[in-house]
Amino acid sequence: MTSKKPIARAKLSDQVQSRLLSVIQSEGLQPGDPIPSERELMDSYSVGRPAIREAMQNLQRMGLIDIRHGERPRVATPSFDRMVAEMNETMRHVLVHSSTTFDHLKEARATFEAQMARIAATRRTEQDIIELRQILAEQEKSRLNSAGFLETDGRFHHRIAMISGNPIFATLGLALFQWLAEFHFDLVRSPGLEQLTLAEHAEIINAIEKSDPEAAAKVTDDHLNRADKLYHRENFKR
């Protein structure tokens, strides 16, 4: 039986976007290569400036092209950092309106951080340990400064991810921390328990320094689960 549901007409900007992607792919354009200007696209596709501009802005948000005032748009250089940054607004919306996603994000972060600690214990250098202890010392000094303590906390976990040598791990780890810090501040910050956090961070460093991957993963998991339990306890009181 044929459905009578009408076929939605594609927006002009979507059609322009699809054609631009085809041009980039079919012509084998590389990062930094120019693409047609707004005027050229208007003439080629016989559409108005608003549709062209919307399509190009969408491609820029996707991290596929760069648009700079006074210059021709160009194919963007691939960047995982940029891709994650573009997800911020979407993540804000999801975390604010979906408790299920929030729980999934916490679980993902705990699993990720434990694995980063495990990898760090197998790949760390003496310089890595020195830098982790330097960050811990900075965090100790900022224990009475809420913003400073949180910043060094994020830097500590980011530095562990960097030991992997995989930039995607480092970027993803920082993003997970920042999303939780921005939208659920009390999950990653427990006022009055700074000394406990510092002690747990020291345990993590010690396990990594001893090149004990399982111990590093366990103390990291314990550290994050302790924060999660405190978060739920405080919310239960409310």
C-alpha positions in Angstrom: 0.0 0.0 0.0 1.4 3.4 -1.0 1.8 5.9 1.9 0.0 9.2 1.4 2.4 11.0 3.7 3.9 13.9 1.6 7.7 13.9 1.0 9.3 16.8 2.8 11.0 19.3 0.6 14.6 19.7 1.4 15.7 23.2 2.5 17.8 25.1 0.0 20.6 25.4 2.5 20.7 21.6 3.0 20.9 21.1 -0.8 23.7 23.7 -1.0 25.5 22.0 1.9 25.2 18.6 0.2 26.6 20.0 -3.1 29.5 21.7 -1.3 30.4 18.5 0.4 30.4 16.7 -2.9 32.7 19.4 -4.4 35.2 19.0 -1.6 35.1 15.2 -1.9 35.0 14.8 -5.7 37.7 17.4 -6.3 39.9 16.0 -3.6 40.3 19.3 -1.8 42.8 19.4 1.0 43.0 21.4 4.2 43.7 25.0 3.3 42.4 24.7 -0.2 39.9 27.5 -1.1 36.3 26.7 -2.0 34.0 28.9 -4.1 32.9 32.3 -2.6 29.4 33.2 -1.7 29.0 35.1 -4.9 30.3 32.2 -7.0 28.0 29.8 -5.3 25.0 32.1 -5.7 25.7 32.2 -9.5 26.4 28.5 -9.8 23.4 27.3 -7.9 21.0 30.2 -8.7 20.0 30.6 -5.0 20.1 33.6 -2.7 22.7 34.6 -0.2 20.8 33.4 2.9 20.8 29.8 1.7 24.5 29.9 0.8 25.4 31.6 4.1 23.4 29.1 6.2 25.0 26.1 4.4 28.5 27.5 4.9 27.9 28.3 8.6 26.7 24.7 9.1 29.8 23.4 7.5 31.9 25.7 9.7 30.1 24.4 12.8 30.9 20.9 11.7 34.6 21.8 11.5 34.8 21.2 7.8 35.5 24.7 6.5 37.0 27.9 7.8 35.4 31.2 7.2 37.4 34.4 7.8 36.2 37.9 7.1 37.7 39.3 3.9 39.0 35.9 2.8 37.7 33.0 0.7 36.4 30.1 2.7 38.8 27.2 2.9 38.7 23.5 3.8 39.5 23.2 7.5 42.4 21.4 9.0 41.0 18.3 10.9 40.9 18.9 14.6 39.6 16.6 17.3 39.7 19.5 19.7 37.5 21.6 17.5 35.1 18.7 17.0 34.7 18.3 20.8 34.3 22.0 21.3 31.5 22.1 18.7 29.7 19.5 20.9 29.5 21.8 23.9 26.1 23.4 23.3 24.6 20.0 22.4 26.1 18.5 25.5 24.8 21.4 27.6 21.2 20.7 26.3 21.5 17.0 26.8 22.9 17.2 30.4 20.4 19.7 31.5 17.4 17.8 30.2 18.4 14.1 30.5 19.4 12.6 33.8 20.0 9.3 32.0 22.6 10.8 29.8 24.2 12.4 32.9 24.5 8.9 34.5 26.0 7.5 31.3 28.5 10.3 31.2 29.6 9.7 34.7 30.0 6.0 34.0 31.9 6.7 30.8 34.3 9.1 32.6 35.0 6.6 35.4 35.8 3.9 32.9 37.9 6.2 30.8 39.9 7.6 33.7 40.7 4.2 35.1 41.9 3.0 31.7 44.0 6.2 31.3 45.7 5.5 34.7 46.3 1.9 33.6 48.0 3.0 30.4 49.9 5.7 32.2 51.4 3.2 34.6 52.8 1.3 31.6 54.1 4.3 29.6 55.1 6.9 32.2 58.5 8.5 32.2 60.3 10.1 35.1 59.4 13.5 33.7 55.7 12.6 33.7 55.9 11.8 37.4 57.7 15.1 38.1 55.0 17.0 36.3 52.2 15.2 38.0 53.7 16.0 41.4 54.1 19.6 40.4 50.4 19.8 39.5 49.6 18.2 42.9 51.7 20.8 44.6 49.9 23.6 42.8 46.6 22.0 43.8 47.7 21.8 47.4 48.4 25.6 47.3 45.0 26.3 45.9 43.0 24.2 48.3 41.3 27.3 49.7 40.6 28.7 46.2 37.6 26.8 44.8 38.2 27.8 41.1 41.9 27.2 41.3 41.4 23.8 43.0 39.0 22.7 40.3 41.3 24.0 37.5 44.3 22.0 38.8 42.0 19.0 39.4 41.1 18.9 35.7 44.8 19.5 34.7 45.8 16.6 36.9 43.5 14.1 35.1 44.3 15.6 31.7 48.1 15.2 32.3 47.5 11.5 33.1 45.6 11.1 29.8 48.5 12.8 28.0 50.9 10.1 29.1 49.2 7.7 26.7 50.7 9.7 23.8 47.3 9.7 22.1 46.0 13.2 21.6 42.4 12.0 21.2 42.5 10.5 24.7 43.9 13.8 26.1 41.2 15.9 24.4 38.3 13.5 25.3 39.4 13.2 28.9 39.5 17.0 29.3 36.1 17.3 27.6 34.5 14.8 30.0 35.8 16.6 33.0 34.8 20.1 31.7 31.3 19.0 30.8 30.7 17.6 34.3 32.4 20.6 35.9 30.3 23.1 33.9 26.9 21.5 34.2 27.2 19.5 37.5 29.8 21.4 39.4 29.2 19.6 42.7 30.1 16.2 41.2 33.7 17.2 40.5 34.1 19.5 43.5 33.5 18.6 47.1 34.1 21.6 49.4 35.7 20.6 52.7 37.2 17.4 51.3 40.2 19.0 49.5 42.7 17.0 51.7 41.0 13.8 50.8 41.2 14.6 47.1 44.9 15.5 47.4 45.6 12.3 49.2 43.8 10.2 46.6 45.7 12.0 43.8 48.9 11.2 45.6 47.9 7.5 45.7 47.2 7.6 41.9 50.7 9.1 41.3 52.3 6.5 43.5 50.7 3.6 41.6 51.6 5.1 38.2 55.2 5.7 39.4 55.4 2.0 40.5 54.3 1.0 37.0 51.4 -1.0 38.6 48.6 -0.6 36.0 45.9 -2.5 38.1 46.6 -0.5 41.2 46.6 2.7 39.3 43.2 1.8 37.7 41.7 0.8 41.1 42.7 3.9 43.1 41.4 6.0 40.2 38.1 4.2 40.2 37.9 4.4 43.9 38.6 8.2 43.7 35.9 8.8 41.2 33.3 6.6 42.8 33.9 8.3 46.1 33.0 11.6 44.4 29.9 10.1 42.8 28.7 8.7 46.1 29.1 12.1 47.8 27.2 13.7 45.0 24.3 11.4 45.4 24.4 11.8 49.2 24.2 15.6 49.0 21.4 15.5 46.4 19.4 13.0 48.6 19.6 15.5 51.5 18.1 18.1 49.3 
